[in-house]
Amino acid sequence: LQPLSQQLAEQLAARMDALRLDGSLPWLRPDARAQVTVKYEVDSNRGLQPEGVSSIAIVYGHAADVKPSEAEQDLLEKVVKVVLPSLPESVAFTPRSAWRAGASASGASGRRHLESYGGWAPVCAFSGRDGGSLSRCGGLAAAWAAKSLVAGKFCRRCRVQLRYVAGEAQIQVDSYGSARSDAELEELLLRHFDFR
């Protein structure tokens, strides 16, 4: 249900974390990130089919005693080539300065890429840290609704936008032409989802 770029970025990040935790990459610090860019083509049903990975970018923290060239070779061999045996056109590594405990770049900035599903979903309000805020709840509810429509095979791809006016949820669905009617999808969501 997630875009391929998001799935691959998650696999790269999980691989880095596993190798850090099992001691295979003892110099790697816990604030590594990955971004994957995938080329797509539009098929006859207005769905998107991946053509291939065009680039990977990895930002990593490291121990002060490791050389970036050694770190990048390790990341290429033990992470990138394991997740993606066919290398993309571009693989870029960006070392961060010496990492220190408690210096993670989480918060809203750490979630921007995740909440936009690898850059696919236009987002007007990132969630921040308050789980009870309307923008966070609304954003997560819209993502849940969109994923449910795709999982239920009502459309192949969609974006759900929520707007709250006087406490009432107003909804807009864009299936990018992959469903019979966006209005039908909106009615379906309003009948079966509680967006209060």
Disulfide bonds with the S-S distance in Angstrom:
none
